Amino acid sequence: MGFFTLEESTGSRSYLGIWYYRSNPRIIVWVANRNNPLPDDGAGFAITDDGNLQILHGNATSYWSTELDSTSKPAYREAKLLDSGNLVFGDTNNAPLTTTLWKSFAHPTDTFLPGMKMSETLKLISWESKADPKEGKFSFQLDEGRFVILINDHYIVHWADVESSDFFNSERMPDGVTKFLFNTTGSVPNLNPYNKTRPPSDYNNRRIRLDVDGKLQYWNFDTNWSLQWSEPRDKCSVSNACGNFGSCNLYNMLACRCLPGFKPASLENWRNGDFSGGCNRSSAVCGKNDTFLRLKMMRVGQQNHNLKVENDTKCREECLNQCSCQAYSFVKGGVNKRRDRQPGINMCLIWTDVLQDLQEEYSYSGPDLFVRVSIADTALKAKSCEPCGINVIPYPLSNGSDCGDPMYSSFDCDTPTGKLSFKTQNGTYNVTTIDQDKRTFAIQDKDVDHCNSSTRGQMREFNLSLPFKMNAKPRCDTVAGNLGSNISSQGLVEIVIGWEPPPEPVCTSSADCEDWPNSTCKNVTGSGKMRCHCNSNFRWDGMALNCAQDVDGQSGGSSRKKKPLSLIVGVTIASVIVLSSIFLYTCILMRKKARRRESQQNTERNAALMYGTEKRVKNFIDAEELNEEDKKGIDPLILQSCLG
């Protein structure tokens, strides 16, 4: 224990703290004046006249105090640092410490040590930064009987030790950590899954710390300190990371997306990387005509109701009969993962509240989750393929012979996992996002690090052929363990690929063109392929995916190339006329301005000349040497010349 300064901090700020003896680098477990640093190291730690333990500086200015009631001031008080790291202060009465009035274990900073006991009044508060021990952004405490990490400014749950679901895994705190926090007796099991040889040990040489990023860390000391357990361990472990009805994928650079049939509650916030608002339904649900989105390998929050049912159909009916039902899951007898439930009984799990803590590609493969959606929001539109997991596959992209356009059939759906992949000559790559509006999708490239400094600027050649094209630059993420508003995931490289607008849809009969009004199934190119070509006075719009009326009177079919050409010619001619008019008008103005300037200069010059001539004549006439006879002798022509 003593005064210290932090090497990372600026200035000469000093603190009084407790740290592990001979730890290098120094492991600080408690700071007295964390919110009020000393300006330098010229301070003292003493028991003052009011009976408190204080840090004093300069002219007895107090920078920290135990703040005990000073009404009773006994003659003898003592402060003592115990081997456990607990600083105790109390009355002695000429004997060893008899009454403890204050102890640091009841006022921790960011570290929980052996001998402490968690309660509703005790909490850990993170440092502001590694260079500043003042109270930071996160706190760890008991809240209504559960352990939570809170974001202090807004009292938002950052992580919670939630009750384990019957059939879906949760981010439950290990029993050994719980025992340590409650200071209960018994051995602590080894929590490191990569070290199975160490026997159970007691609580000595262990500590829990809430770090500056809001991670709760459980450490053990053998020959060195080693991290045994930490939560939240990644972006998707944060409490409700993507908001209500938002799904988190740890392996995608853009980790959050809405389920099919849902849309961002705030599109602006969603685009800015703030996903806390989650997603809302595109259409309301409450009827037996609703359908269900089948999701696999999902993690989800605790269900609201458990029902015994005969089969999957009965479970589905139970959900449809309740307007408040958001999702259901049917579990056959014997699948239960908790020992306190009776095996052999079919269970129907019902969620009546909003779905939270959704995560895709979860390591534990639980039962399928059926999310209730409106048929209007999920019905296949114009030969679109069925969703692959939560991946919506828009037309013309295709993963089968009965949907999409054959030219775009480079996709494959792994139904058991719900993963969508893109096939190229180089291999198969996971599809992470699809943006229908921009006609782009992103794939993961795990073979080459395009973001490495030595390979930056180099691109893998995917040998893409039309209708696909690759963007110039990959999307890189090199931020490790970021749990802030940035939704990037660690060490990912994504390649963005676009697709060209499709031609007219393929057909075999006129019935195939019913989804494309104002079109007829025919072969106009002689290639043998039938397509839904637009009728007369209509043209195919590959952007809007429909037959648009041709205002120029062009016939249908492949006339989409004719109108742009005439439009370009018209725009070019109009531009030339406008530019020529502007140039001509500018020249006329400049010429008029020059003439006015020249006229003004001539007027001023003539006036000056006239004034000078008249003055000279007057002086000549008034001269004393010129007598009357001289005046009479001036030739009129000469005089007129002088005056002229």
N, C-alpha and C positions, 0 to 999 in steps of 0.2 A: 504494500500500500504506500502511496506517496503522491507527490505532485508530478505531472507529466505534461508534455506537449506532443502533438501529433506531427510527424514528419510531412504528411501530405497537406497539412493546413497552411494557410498563409498567415503571416504575422507571428506574434509571440504569445498566442493564447495559451493559458495554462489551466489545468484541471486537477482535481483531487480524485483519485480512483483506486480501484483494487484490481490486480491482475495476477495471473499464474506466475509463480516464482520461476525465474530463469526461462521463461517462455520466449522464444525468438522465431519470428517476430512476436512482440508483446501481445498477449491475449487478454484484453481488458474485459472484465465481467461486471463492473459497477462504476458509475461516475457520479460524484456528489453534485457538483455545480454544472451539470450538463447544459443547462439553459442560460448560465451566467458565467462565462469564462473570465478568468483573471487576465489583466492586461500584460502581466509578466510573472516571473517566478518569485517575486518578493511578497509572499503571503505566509500566514500562519494558521495552524489548526489547533483550536483551544476550546476549553470550557469557560464560558463567559459568566459574568456576575448574575445574569438572569437565569442561570441553570441550564443553558442550552449548549450544545456542541456546534461550533460555528467555524467558518472559514473567514478570516479577517485579512484585510489588505490596507496598506497606507495608514490613514488616520482612523483606524478601527472600523473601516467600512466592511459590512457583512456581505459576502457573496453567496453564502449558503448557511442554513440553520436547520436544526432538528425541529424547531418550532414547537417546543413543549410548553405547556401551561406554566407560567412563571410565578404563580401565586404561592406555591410552596417551594422553597429553595433550601434543600438540606445542605449540610456542610460538606458532605463527601459524595462526589459523583465520579464515575470512571467510564472511559471508552476503551474497548478491547476488540482486537481483530482475532477471531477464532480461526482454527485450521480449516474449517469448512468454507471460509471466505465470508463469513457473516460478521459485520461490524455491529457490536452491541454497545449500548450506552444506558447507564442506570445508576441507582443508588448503591453505595457500598457500606456506609455506616461503620467505618473502621474494620471492615471484614471483606472477604472476597465478594464480588458482585452478587448482591442478594435480590435486587429488584430490577428487571429489565424494563426500561421506559421506552426505548426505541431500538429498532434493529434494521439493518439494511435489507435483510431478507423480506421484510414487509414492504419495502420500497425499492423494488428492482428497477433496473433500466431496460436492457434488451436481453438479459441472460437469466435463465432459470438453473439453479445449482442444487446438488443433492442436499436435502434437509429442508428445502422450501416445500410448501404445500399450496396447491392451486385452490383458489376460492373465488367467489363472486366479486370480491374487492381487490384482488391482485391481478395485475396485468403487465405484460411486457410491451414496451414501446420502442420501435426501431430507431436507429440513429438517422439523422438527416442525410448524412453521406458518410463515406469512409473517412473523410477528413473533418467531420463535424459531429460530435456526439449528442447534440441537442435533439429534443423530441422530433421524430420524423413523421412519415406519412402513415405508417401501419402500426396496429396494436393487436396483441393476442390476448384473449381473455375467455372466460366462461360467459355464455349468453343464453339464458333460458335452458340451462342444463347441457349445452353442447359447446364444444370448443370452436371458436371462430377467429379468423384473422379479419380485422376490419380496416377499411380505409377511413382514417380519422376525420378528414374534412367533411365527408358527406355521410358518414355512418353506413357505408355500403359494405356488404359482406364480400370479402376478397376470396376467402376459402372457408369451408365449414366441414367439420367432422360429422357427416350426416349418417343417419341410421342405414345399415345395409339393407338393400332390397332382397326379397325372397329369391329372385332369379336373375337380377341384374347387378353387376359389380358396382361398388361405390368407392370413393376415395376415403375409406375409413382409416382412422388413426390406429396403428398397431397397438395391441394390448400392452406391450412392454412400455411404450411411451406413455400410455394412459396411467399405468401403475406408477411410473416415475413422477408424473405430474401430481398425482394424489398422495404420493409418499406412502404407498402401501407396501407391506412386507412381501417377500417372495423374490425369486430370481427373475432376471430380465433376459428374455430370449435374444439370441443374436438376430439382428434385423437386416444384416447385409446378405442379400441372396447370392452373392458371389463368394462368400466365405462360410462354408458349411462345417469347417473343422473346429471352430472355436466353441468351447463349452459355454453354457449360460453363466453370467456373472452378476454381481450385485450392482448397486447404483453408484459405487465409487468411480471416480474418474469419468463421469458422464456429465453432459450439460446440454441444455436446449437454448438455442439462440434464434431471435427474430432478426433477420438481416435487413439491410436497407432496401432490398427489392421486395420485401413482403414474404419471404420464404421462411418457414419454420424449419429449423435444422436440428437434428438429433446427433450429437457427437459422442464418440467414445475414444478414450486414450489407452493405448497399449504401450507401444514404444513411441508412437506418434499419434496425433489426433487424426481420426478418420471419420468421415461422414457416413452415418448408418441409414438415415432416412430423412427425406425432405418433402415438403408440400407447400404450395403447389409446385410440382416438378416440371410442368410445361404449360404452354398456353392454354390447352384444353382442360387442364386441371383447375384453373381458376373458376370460382363459383359462377355458373351460368355465363360462361365466357362469351357466347354469341347471343345472349338474350333469349327471350321466350320464342320458341319455335325456330330458333336458329341452330344450325348444326355445325359443330367444330370438327375439323379434320387436321390432325397434327402433321400430316405428311404433305399438305398443300401449302404453298406460299401464301395464298389468300385463304386463311384458315376457316373463315365464317361464310356461310351462305344460308339462304332461306330454303325451307323444304318446298317441294313442288306444291302449288296451290296457295303459297304464301308470298308476301312481298315485304320489303323493309318498312318498319314503322316510320322511319325518317330516311328518305333516300339521300338527302344531303349529308346527314351524319354517317350513313353507311359508306358513301363515297369518300368521306374524310377519314375513314378507319375507325369510327366510333360505333361499335356494334352492340353497346349496352342496351339500346332500345329494342333490340330483337326484331321480330317479324310479326305481321298481322295477317289474318286470313284475307285472301282476295275476295271470297264470297262467304256469306254466313252458311252454317250447317245446322240443320235440324229437320231431318226427314229420312224416311227409309230409302229414298233414292240416292242418298249419299254413297260414296264409295270409300275405299281405304287404300292408302299407299303402304305397300309392304316394304319394310326396311330390315336389313340384316346387319349383324355385327354392330349393333348400336348399344351405347350406354345412355341411360335415361334416369331421371330422378324418380323418387319413390312414388309408387302408385297410391291411389286413394282408397280403392276397394278391392277385396279378394272375394271371388264367388266360386262355389263348386258347380261345375257344369258337366254335361255329358260329352260334348264335343266342341269343335271349333265353330260350327254353325251357331250353336246356342250362345257362345261367347260373343259372336258378331251381332246377334240379335239383341243381346243385353245392352250393347253399346248403342245400337241404332235406336233403341227404345228410350234412351236418355238424351235429351238435347244438350245436356252439359258434358256428355262423354266426348273427350278429345282423341282418345286412342285406347286400344286394348291389346292384350297379348294372351294367347292361349298356351298353357303349359301342361303337357301330358304328365300323368303320374310317374314318379320316379326321377324327374328332372330337377326336383328341388335341390338347391345348393346349401340350404340351411338345415341343420340336424334337428331343430326344434319343430319341424313341420312333419305331418304325417305323410309318408310316401304312398304312392299308388293312387292318389286322388287328382283328378283333372281340375286345374284351377284356371279361372278367368280373372286377369288383372285389368282393372279399369282405372283410367286417368280422367278425372273430371275437372282438374285445374289445368292451367297452361303447362305445356311441356317445357321443362328446363333441363339444363346440363346434358343436352344431346351431343353425342360424339360418334362420328363414323369410324369405321375400321378399328373398332376397339379390340384389344387383344383377347378379351374373353368373349367367346361366341355364345351368347345367351339366346333365348327364344326370339322369334321374329316379332317386331313391333309393327302394329297396324295403325297408322295415323288417319284419322277421319278427314276427308276432304270433299269438296263439292265436285260433282261430275262435270259441271261447267268449266271448272278450272283445270281438270286433268284429262278431259276427253281428247282423244287423238284428233288432231286437226289436219285434214288434207294429207294423208299418208305419212304423218309424223310417226316416228318409232316410239314404242313405250319407254317410259323412264327406266334407266338402269340404276337401281338404288335411288339416290336422290338426284341423279344426273338427268336433267331434261335434255333430250336429243331433238333439236329442232330440224324441220325440213330445210334443206335437202339431205342433211347428214343421215347416214344409214348404217345400221349394224345387222341388217338382214335383207333377204330377198323380197320380203313383202312390205317394206316400208322405206321411205326416203327415195333418193334417186340413185340408180346403180353406179353413176359416175362418182358418187361420194361414199361408196360402201367400203371405207377403210377403217371402220370401227368395229369393236367387239365388246360384248357385255358378258362379264363373268357373273352369272345369276346368283350363285351361292354367296358371293361376297358383295355384290352390287358395285363392282369396280368396272369402269369404262376405260378402254385402251384404244390407242391409235396405231395401226399397222403400217410400217414402211419397209423399204428394202433393207434398211439397216437393223431392223428389229421392231419390237413392240414397246410402246411407252404409255404410262398411265396418263389419262386425261384429268386435269385438275379443275379446270373451269371452262365454260362455254358461254360466250357473249353473242347472243343472236343478233342484237342490234348492230354490233360492229363486225359481225361475221368472222369472228376469231375464236380460237380455243387454245388452251395452254397445255403443254405436255411436260413431264419431268424427264430431264436428261441426267441420269446418274452416272454415266460412263465417263464423261468429260467435264472437268470443272472450267466452264467458260469464264468464271469470275475470278479465277486465280490470276495473280499479277503477272505470272510468266506466260499465261495463255490468253490473257484478256485481248479481246479483239478477234480471236480465232473462232470460227464457227464450224460446227459439225456439218458436213454435207449430207443432207437427208435424201437427196435425189428425188425431191418431190416433183410430181408431174401435175399438170392441170387436172382438176380445178384448185389445187392447193398451192399455197405460196408461203414462204417463211419470212418473218419479220427480220430486220437488220440486226437487232441486238437482243440478247437474252435478258430475262429478268433474274436478277441475282439477289440472294439474301445471305449475308455473311454475319448477321447479328446472332450471337449465341445467347440462348436463354432469356430473350426479351419477353417480359410479361406485361409491358405497358400497353398503350393504345395501339401500337404498331402490331398488326396481326401476322407479321412474317414468322415463319418457322425456320428452325436452325438448319443451315447448310444446304439449302435447296437452290437448284438452278432450273428455271422454266423457260421453254422455248414457245413463243407465240406464233401460231400458224393461222393464216387467213384462208378463206375460200371465196372463189369467184361466184357471182350470181348465177343461179342454175338456168338451164334452158327450159323449154316447155316440159311438163311432167310426162313421164312414160305411161303408156296405156296399152291395153289389149282390146278394149271395147269401149263403146260410148259411156257405159256405166262408170268406167274409171275416171271420166271427166266431169262427173256430177259435182265434185268438190271444187271444180274450176269453172265458174260460170262464163258463158260466152266463148266456149271452146268446143272443138270437135276432135275426136280421135281419128287421126289420119297420118299418112306418110307423105310428106311433101318434099323430102330431100332425096328420095330414092335409095336410102341406106338400108331399108327394110325395117327400121325401128319406127314404131307407131308412137306418136306423142299427141298431147292435147293442144293442138294448134288453135290460136285465137281466130274467131270468126272475122268476117269483113268489118271494117271500121273499128277494129280493136287490135291492139298490139300487146305482146307479152312483156310484162314488167318484172324482170328478175329480182329487183330490189323489194317490191311490194308483194311478189309472188301471186300475181293475178293478171287477168286480161283487162288492160285499161283502155278506155275509149280513145281512139286516135282522132284528135281534133283537126289534123291536117287531111283527113280523108284517106289516109293510107290503108291499104288492106292489111289483114292480119298476118299470121304466120311469123316469119322472121323479119318483119318490118322494123324491128327495134333499132336497126342500124341506119335506116333511111332518115328518120326524123332528126337524130342528132347531127347528121351531115348538113341538112338544110338549116338547122338551127345555128350551127357554127358559121355557115356562110352568111346568114342574115346578120348575126351579131358582129361579124368582121366588117361587113359593109357599113353598118350603122356606126361602128366605132371610127372608121376612116372618115366618114362624113362629119361626125362630131369634132374630131381632132382638127380636120381641115378648117372648119368654121371657126373654131377657137383661134387657130393660127392667123387666119385672115383678119379676124376682128382685132387681134392684138397688133398686127402690122398697121392697120388703119389708125388706131388710137395713137400709136407711136409717131406716125407721120403728122397727124394733126397737132400733136403736142410740140413737135419740132418746128412746125410752121409758126405756131403762136409764139414760141420763144424767139425765133428769128425776127418776126414783126415787131416784137417788143424792143429788141435790141436796136433795130433800125430807127424806131421812133426816138429812143433816148439819144442816139448818136446825132440825128438831125437837129434835135432841140439844142444840144450842146453846141453844135456848129453855128446855128443861127444866133445863139446868144453871144458867142465869141466874135462873130463878124460885126454885129450891131455895135458891140462895145468898141471895137477898133475904129469904126467909122466915126462914132461919137467923139472919141478921143482926138481923132484927126481933125474934126471940125472945130473942136473947142481949143485946139492948140493956139498959144499966143503968137507964134510965128506966122500964123495964117491970117492975113489981113483981108479986107473986103474985096480987094482986087483979085487976090488969090482965089477967093471963094468963087468969084464970077468966072475965073479962068478954068475951072474944072470941067473937063469934057463930060457931057452927060453919059456917054457910053462907058467911060472909065468908072464913073460913079455907080452906074447900074451894075457893072461887073463886080465892084466891091460889095455892093449890097446883095447881089445875087449869090 
